[in-house]
Amino acid sequence: MSTAMNFSNKSFTPRPPDKGAFPLDHFGECSAFKERFMECLRRSGYESAACRQSAMAYLECRMDRRAVFSKMFLLFSSFLLRQLMANEPLEKLGFKDLINEKSEEKPEK
């Protein structure tokens, strides 16, 4: 009997994310930005396009903050500083149009 769902010919090879790890915000350094974004999503019926300003602010917070992780090495504890998110130009994260709007709003001196 032949099976329509024959998966033996295909194999799945997992790959890591393109941008690397996205550490958890254990100390809640950006929780206010996250809550504003989540509230915006609820108000807009979970339409993410309406909340792009909040999303951009949250990602900027993550890039600006550093989290402290303790790492046990033998009996000593050393502290390692890591960002909550690697610095990345906002244009590459899809916010080029919002950045252009910000620069247009600022008056020329």
N, CA and C of each residue as an Amber inpcrd file, in Angstrom:
protein
   327
   0.8390000  -1.1850000   0.0000000   0.0000000   0.0000000   0.0000000
   0.8830000   1.2470000   0.0000000   0.6010000   2.1650000  -0.8840000
   1.3800000   3.3910000  -1.0160000   0.7980000   4.4840000  -0.1170000
   1.6840000   5.2520000   0.4520000   1.2620000   6.3430000   1.3230000
   1.4520000   7.6680000   0.5970000   0.4670000   8.5160000   0.6780000
   0.5340000   9.8210000   0.0220000   1.5280000  10.7350000   0.7180000
   1.7750000  10.5060000   1.9840000   2.6560000  11.3740000   2.7530000
   3.9730000  10.6570000   2.9980000   4.7810000  10.5700000   1.9870000
   6.0660000   9.9060000   2.0860000   7.1460000  10.9570000   2.3060000
   7.6710000  11.0310000   3.5370000   8.6510000  12.0440000   3.8740000
  10.0750000  11.5160000   3.8140000  10.2580000  10.2940000   3.4230000
  11.5920000   9.7010000   3.4540000  12.5480000  10.3290000   2.4470000
  12.0600000  10.9630000   1.4020000  12.9270000  11.5510000   0.3830000
  13.4430000  12.9350000   0.7620000  12.7840000  13.6090000   1.6890000
  13.1760000  14.9670000   2.0520000  13.8020000  14.9730000   3.4350000
  14.8220000  15.7940000   3.5770000  15.4130000  15.9560000   4.8970000
  15.4780000  17.4450000   5.2170000  15.2780000  17.7590000   6.4660000
  15.2890000  19.1410000   6.9190000  16.5730000  19.3850000   7.6810000
  17.3090000  20.4100000   7.2740000  18.5340000  20.7870000   7.9660000
  18.2980000  22.1280000   8.6300000  18.2600000  22.1650000   9.9690000
  18.0270000  23.4430000  10.6440000  19.2190000  24.3630000  10.4860000
  18.9460000  25.6820000  10.4400000  20.0220000  26.6540000  10.3760000
  19.7720000  27.7410000  11.4070000  20.8330000  28.3420000  11.8980000
  20.6650000  29.4000000  12.8930000  20.0540000  30.6420000  12.2630000
  19.4740000  31.5270000  13.0790000  18.9140000  32.7670000  12.5410000
  19.9840000  33.6130000  11.8730000  19.5960000  34.3840000  10.8740000
  20.5400000  35.2250000  10.1400000  21.1980000  36.2670000  11.0370000
  20.4610000  36.8310000  11.9560000  20.9740000  37.9210000  12.7870000
  21.5010000  37.4400000  14.1380000  21.5230000  36.1610000  14.4070000
  22.0520000  35.6660000  15.6750000  21.0100000  35.6460000  16.7740000
  21.4790000  35.6030000  18.0110000  20.6080000  35.4730000  19.1730000
  19.8880000  36.7740000  19.4980000  18.7600000  36.6540000  20.1140000
  17.9620000  37.7850000  20.5690000  17.7170000  37.5430000  22.0570000
  18.6790000  37.9370000  22.9290000  18.5820000  37.6160000  24.3570000
  17.3210000  38.1820000  25.0090000  16.8340000  37.4680000  26.0110000
  15.6860000  37.9330000  26.7700000  16.0710000  39.1390000  27.6130000
  15.1250000  39.9850000  27.8520000  15.3280000  41.1810000  28.6660000
  15.0200000  40.8150000  30.1210000  15.9430000  40.1120000  30.7570000
  15.7200000  39.6020000  32.1060000  15.4810000  40.7040000  33.1280000
  16.0880000  41.8560000  32.9460000  15.9840000  42.9330000  33.9180000
  14.9020000  43.9510000  33.5600000  14.1650000  43.6980000  32.4940000
  13.0620000  44.5700000  32.1150000  13.4640000  45.9680000  31.7070000
  14.6620000  46.0930000  31.1430000  15.1560000  47.4200000  30.7640000
  14.3040000  48.0690000  29.6780000  13.6870000  47.2740000  28.8340000
  12.8870000  47.8120000  27.7340000  11.4140000  47.4420000  27.8660000
  10.9900000  47.0610000  29.0640000   9.6100000  46.5920000  29.2340000
   8.5940000  47.7140000  28.9900000   8.9310000  48.9620000  29.3130000
   7.9930000  50.0650000  29.0570000   7.7470000  50.2150000  27.5570000
   8.8070000  50.0940000  26.7550000   8.6640000  50.1800000  25.2960000
   7.8550000  49.0040000  24.7640000   8.1160000  47.8280000  25.3310000
   7.3820000  46.6230000  24.9110000   5.8980000  46.7800000  25.2330000
   5.5840000  47.2920000  26.4250000   4.1810000  47.4600000  26.8160000
   3.4710000  48.4800000  25.9260000   4.1670000  49.5700000  25.5630000
   3.5640000  50.5450000  24.6410000   3.2660000  49.9060000  23.2930000
   4.1940000  49.0770000  22.8240000   3.9910000  48.3890000  21.5460000
   2.8140000  47.4190000  21.6450000   2.7460000  46.6470000  22.7280000
   1.6560000  45.6830000  22.8890000   0.3060000  46.3990000  23.0220000
   0.2740000  47.5160000  23.7360000  -0.9660000  48.2890000  23.8700000
  -1.4010000  48.8310000  22.5060000  -0.4500000  49.2890000  21.7260000
  -0.7570000  49.7730000  20.3730000  -1.3500000  48.6470000  19.5310000
  -0.7620000  47.4690000  19.6310000  -1.2920000  46.3210000  18.8840000
  -2.7360000  46.0140000  19.2920000  -3.0090000  46.0310000  20.5900000
  -4.3750000  45.7510000  21.0550000  -5.3510000  46.8000000  20.5300000
  -4.9470000  48.0940000  20.6060000  -5.8260000  49.1720000  20.1370000
  -6.0980000  49.0750000  18.6390000  -5.0950000  48.6250000  17.8840000
  -5.2380000  48.6020000  16.4240000  -5.7820000  47.2740000  15.8960000
  -6.2260000  46.4230000  16.7940000  -6.7280000  45.1230000  16.3410000
  -5.6070000  44.2350000  15.8280000  -4.4410000  44.3650000  16.4240000
  -3.2460000  43.5810000  16.0880000  -2.7750000  43.8060000  14.6580000
  -2.9540000  45.0410000  14.1910000  -2.4340000  45.4530000  12.8880000
  -1.0600000  46.0730000  13.1280000  -0.0130000  45.3190000  12.8440000
   1.3390000  45.7490000  13.1960000   1.7890000  47.0000000  12.4310000
   1.2600000  47.2280000  11.2440000   1.6630000  48.3960000  10.4630000
   1.2960000  49.6930000  11.1840000   0.2480000  49.6680000  11.9840000
  -0.1690000  50.8640000  12.7130000   0.7530000  51.1660000  13.8900000
   1.5980000  50.2150000  14.2600000   2.4330000  50.3520000  15.4570000
   3.9240000  50.3810000  15.1310000   4.2720000  50.7910000  13.9430000
   5.6770000  50.7700000  13.5400000   6.5320000  51.7350000  14.3480000
   5.9810000  52.8850000  14.7440000   6.7400000  53.8380000  15.5710000
   7.1030000  53.1860000  16.9000000   6.1350000  52.4980000  17.5110000
   6.3820000  51.8210000  18.7850000   7.3850000  50.6890000  18.6140000
   7.2830000  49.9580000  17.5210000   8.2200000  48.8640000  17.2580000
   9.6360000  49.3990000  17.0850000   9.7610000  50.5100000  16.3790000
  11.0770000  51.1140000  16.1710000  11.6720000  51.5850000  17.5030000
  10.8490000  52.1950000  18.3550000  11.3260000  52.6550000  19.6590000
  11.7790000  51.4780000  20.5210000  11.0410000  50.3660000  20.4680000
  11.4090000  49.1710000  21.2370000  12.7490000  48.6080000  20.7620000
  12.9310000  48.5160000  19.4600000  14.1930000  47.9880000  18.9320000
  15.3510000  48.9340000  19.2330000  15.1080000  50.2410000  19.1770000
  16.1610000  51.2000000  19.5430000  16.5600000  51.0230000  21.0000000
  15.5980000  50.7960000  21.8650000  15.8910000  50.5610000  23.2780000
  16.7640000  49.3210000  23.4310000  16.4050000  48.2540000  22.7350000
  17.1760000  47.0120000  22.8390000  18.6050000  47.1980000  22.3390000
  18.7900000  48.0120000  21.3100000  20.1410000  48.2320000  20.7980000
  20.9560000  49.1290000  21.7330000  20.2850000  50.0210000  22.4660000
  20.9780000  50.9590000  23.3460000  21.3370000  50.3530000  24.6950000
  20.5570000  49.3990000  25.1690000  20.7570000  48.8390000  26.5040000
  21.7480000  47.6910000  26.4840000  22.4010000  47.5270000  27.5980000
  23.3070000  46.3930000  27.7710000  22.8040000  45.5670000  28.9350000
  22.8140000  44.2710000  28.7660000  22.4110000  43.3700000  29.8420000
  23.6560000  42.7450000  30.4420000  23.6240000  42.4910000  31.7220000
  24.7620000  41.8850000  32.4080000  24.4360000  40.4120000  32.6470000
  25.2900000  39.5630000  32.1480000  25.1360000  38.1290000  32.3480000
  26.2950000  37.6460000  33.1970000  26.0190000  36.8630000  34.2160000
  27.1160000  36.3090000  35.0060000  27.4910000  34.9610000  34.4350000
  28.7650000  34.6910000  34.4140000  29.2770000  33.4580000  33.8390000
  30.2140000  32.8370000  34.8680000  29.8960000  31.6320000  35.2950000
  30.7330000  30.9670000  36.2870000  31.9350000  30.3410000  35.5800000
  33.0900000  30.6990000  36.0160000  34.3190000  30.1010000  35.5090000
  35.0850000  29.6140000  36.7190000  35.1050000  28.3150000  36.8940000
  35.6480000  27.6610000  38.0880000  34.9040000  28.1970000  39.3060000
  35.5880000  28.8270000  40.2350000  34.9220000  29.3320000  41.4320000
  34.6820000  30.8290000  41.3720000  35.1150000  31.4700000  40.3120000
  34.9880000  32.9200000  40.2060000  33.8470000  33.2850000  39.2800000
  33.2420000  34.4040000  39.5670000  32.1650000  34.8960000  38.7180000
  32.6870000  36.1060000  37.9500000  32.6180000  36.0340000  36.6590000
  33.0140000  37.1950000  35.8520000  31.7690000  37.7320000  35.1700000
  31.7490000  39.0220000  34.9600000  30.5850000  39.6260000  34.3270000
  30.9030000  39.9730000  32.8850000  29.9790000  39.6590000  32.0480000
  30.1320000  39.8480000  30.6180000  29.0290000  40.7900000  30.1510000
  29.4040000  41.8890000  29.5200000  28.4100000  42.8240000  29.0040000
  28.0110000  42.4170000  27.5970000  26.7100000  42.3250000  27.3690000
  26.1830000  42.0250000  26.0430000  24.9890000  42.9100000  25.7860000
  24.8290000  43.3190000  24.5630000  23.6610000  44.1170000  24.2090000
  22.4520000  43.1990000  24.1200000  21.2810000  43.7700000  24.3570000
  20.0560000  43.0100000  24.1790000  19.8010000  42.7420000  22.7040000
  20.4250000  43.5430000  21.8570000  20.2940000  43.3650000  20.4100000
  21.4950000  44.0310000  19.7680000  22.0630000  43.4060000  18.7720000
  23.2110000  43.9900000  18.0770000  22.7870000  45.2870000  17.4020000
  23.6830000  46.2520000  17.3790000  23.3910000  47.5120000  16.6810000
  23.2190000  47.2330000  15.2020000  22.1600000  47.7600000  14.6790000
  21.8260000  47.5560000  13.2690000  21.1870000  48.8500000  12.7800000
  21.5500000  49.3370000  11.6120000  20.8850000  50.5470000  11.0990000
  19.3810000  50.3050000  10.9670000  18.6040000  51.2800000  11.4040000
  17.1490000  51.1260000  11.3600000  16.6360000  50.9710000   9.9270000
  17.3810000  51.5040000   8.9810000  16.9960000  51.3300000   7.5710000
  16.9760000  49.8460000   7.1990000  17.9490000  49.1010000   7.7160000
  18.0230000  47.6700000   7.4080000  16.9330000  46.8700000   8.1120000
  16.3340000  47.4620000   9.1470000  15.2590000  46.7870000   9.8820000
  13.8800000  47.1640000   9.3510000  13.8420000  47.9240000   8.2620000
  12.5730000  48.2470000   7.6180000  11.9350000  49.5440000   8.0680000
  12.7060000  50.4380000   8.6870000  12.1520000  51.6870000   9.1880000
  12.6630000  52.9040000   8.4340000  13.1310000  52.7360000   7.2030000
  13.7060000  53.8470000   6.4360000  12.6980000  54.9720000   6.2510000
  11.4590000  54.6360000   5.9660000  10.4440000  55.6660000   5.7500000
  10.1500000  56.4450000   7.0280000  10.1900000  55.8030000   8.1850000
   9.9410000  56.5060000   9.4460000  11.1020000  57.4230000   9.8000000
  12.3110000  57.0290000   9.4640000  13.4810000  57.8690000   9.7230000
  13.4240000  59.1090000   8.8470000  13.0050000  58.9520000   7.5840000
  12.8600000  60.1010000   6.6780000  11.8050000  61.0630000   7.1940000
  10.7010000  60.5310000   7.7750000   9.6600000  61.3890000   8.3310000
  10.2030000  62.1940000   9.5060000  11.0180000  61.5710000  10.3530000
  11.6000000  62.2670000  11.4970000  12.4830000  63.4210000  11.0450000
  13.3090000  63.1800000  10.0280000  14.2190000  64.2250000   9.5600000
  13.4590000  65.3690000   8.8930000  12.3230000  65.0780000   8.2650000
  11.5170000  66.1260000   7.6470000  10.8110000  66.9740000   8.6990000
  10.4790000  66.3780000   9.8620000   9.7820000  67.1140000  10.9130000
  10.7080000  68.1130000  11.6100000  12.0180000  67.8220000  11.6680000
  12.9610000  68.6990000  12.3520000  13.1730000  69.9580000  11.5170000
  13.0270000  71.1360000  12.1590000  13.2620000  72.3840000  11.4080000
  14.7390000  72.5800000  11.1230000  15.0320000  73.1390000   9.9670000
  16.4130000  73.4280000   9.5840000  16.8880000  74.6590000  10.3450000
  18.1330000  74.6420000  10.8100000  18.6860000  75.7940000  11.5310000
  19.5510000  76.6240000  10.6270000
